[in-house]
Amino acid sequence: MTAGRRNPPPSGGGGSQYTDSQIGRNFWLTRNHHGAGSWARGLGEDDNELTRAAQSYGELDLISGEDGMLHFE
C-alpha cells in the first residue's frame, strides 16, 4: 500500500486504487444519505458494510455561520 492510498477490499478486483480523498467523499455522502457514496463503488457485500459503518455516525451538516466560519450542525 502506498501512503495516501488504500487498496480496495478483495471483492473490488481490477487492481484499482481507492484514494483517501475518495474514501472521505464516499464516507460523507453515505453518512448523510445523499444517494451516492460507498454503496455505489461496486464492491458487493463490502459496499453494504461500508454503508452501515458510515451511517452509524449519523447525519451531520456543514453550514456557513454569520461569523463567516463553517460550523457542523
C-alpha positions in Angstrom: 0.0 0.0 0.0 1.3 3.4 -0.9 1.0 6.4 1.5 -2.3 8.2 0.9 -3.9 5.3 -1.0 -5.9 2.3 0.1 -6.3 -0.9 -1.8 -9.9 -1.8 -2.3 -11.4 -4.7 -0.4 -10.7 -8.0 -2.2 -14.1 -8.2 -3.9 -13.3 -4.9 -5.7 -10.9 -6.7 -8.2 -9.4 -5.0 -11.1 -6.4 -3.7 -9.2 -7.8 -0.2 -8.8 -6.8 2.1 -6.0 -9.1 3.8 -3.6 -7.6 7.2 -2.5 -8.0 8.9 0.8 -10.0 11.6 -1.0 -12.4 9.1 -2.4 -12.8 7.4 1.0 -13.6 10.7 2.7 -16.0 11.8 0.0 -17.8 8.5 0.0 -18.0 8.4 3.8 -19.5 11.9 3.9 -22.1 11.2 1.1 -23.1 7.9 2.6 -23.2 9.1 6.1 -25.6 11.9 5.1 -27.8 9.7 2.9 -27.1 11.7 -0.3 -27.8 8.7 -2.6 -24.2 8.3 -3.6 -21.0 7.1 -1.9 -19.7 3.8 -0.6 -22.6 1.7 -1.8 -22.0 2.9 -5.4 -18.5 1.5 -5.7 -19.5 -1.9 -7.0 -17.8 -3.8 -4.1 -20.7 -6.1 -3.3 -21.1 -7.0 0.3 -18.2 -4.7 1.2 -20.5 -1.8 0.0 -23.1 -2.8 2.5 -20.5 -3.0 5.3 -19.1 0.5 4.4 -22.6 1.9 4.2 -23.6 0.5 7.6 -20.4 1.8 9.2 -20.8 5.3 7.7 -24.4 5.7 8.6 -23.7 4.6 12.2 -22.1 8.0 12.6 -25.4 9.8 12.0 -26.1 12.7 9.7 -24.0 15.9 10.0 -24.5 19.2 8.1 -21.9 21.8 7.4 -23.2 25.4 7.4 -21.8 28.8 6.9 -22.3 30.9 10.0 -23.0 34.6 10.3 -19.4 34.9 11.6 -18.1 33.8 8.2 -16.9 30.5 9.7 -18.0 27.0 8.8 -19.8 25.1 11.5 -21.0 21.5 11.9 -24.6 21.1 12.9 
